[in-house]
Amino acid sequence: MRSMRSPQELLTSELKEIYSAERQLSRVLPRVAKQVGSPRLREMLDQRREQGAALIEQLDDAFEEMNVSKGRQKNIAAEGLIEDMNQHLDAVDDERFRDPLLLASMQKIEHYCIAAWGTAAAMGRLLKQQKAVQAMEQVLNEGKEFDNEMTRLAEEEVNPRMIEGEEEEGAEDEEQEEEEDEDEEEQGRQQESSRGRRSGSRRQSR
């Protein structure tokens, strides 16, 4: 990356990174949404993709106002967060853990985006770049609400469902152990009864 020579170039770089992050998300979210089990989570991912598409259009307008090219600057931080999400999903064998992992990964990405949007909004206000400011302030408000919704979904549905699965397995294991104990006790009674019969037979034979 070449050195920054003006505040305008710094703002432009921030906006280009945001643009790159949204384009990367727009490619991965449809595939990820197909893997989730929660209808509400799938709906939220579709909503996030639509917000990203709208933001990309607003950034095109902002670049035009600033008379700069959006270029091909790649957001390496977003790429890393998305790759981390993909690796976690690929490592999941138990379906109960897929939604919690995906939701946690999405919140990490959203927290990064919120920080980037807030920084760009502050720079835009300083440099009086109105379209950039409007785009960043709008998506910042939407992003904070989206993050709150993800937290509620995790606390009220996704994470409890994962724990319920653990409890059900634990109950099944306990029930199986109880059945095995009962079988062992029954076998013990049968063996004791058999020994008693053999002992009685020996006494009679004498």
Number of C-alpha atoms within 10 A of each C-alpha: 5 4 7 11 8 9 13 17 13 15 22 22 18 20 26 21 22 25 25 22 24 22 18 17 18 19 11 14 17 14 10 15 18 10 14 19 14 15 10 14 21 19 12 17 22 16 13 20 20 13 16 21 16 14 20 20 12 18 20 18 15 22 18 13 13 15 9 13 11 18 10 10 16 16 18 12 13 22 16 12 16 21 14 13 20 15 11 15 19 10 9 12 9 8 13 19 18 21 22 20 17 20 21 15 19 19 17 16 20 19 14 15 21 19 12 17 25 17 15 24 26 16 20 22 14 13 14 11 18 15 20 28 22 16 21 26 17 13 22 19 13 15 19 15 12 19 17 13 14 22 16 12 19 18 12 11 15 24 17 14 17 17 13 12 13 13 12 11 12 12 12 12 12 12 12 12 12 12 12 12 12 12 12 12 12 12 12 12 12 12 12 11 12 12 12 11 11 10 11 11 11 9 8 7 6 5
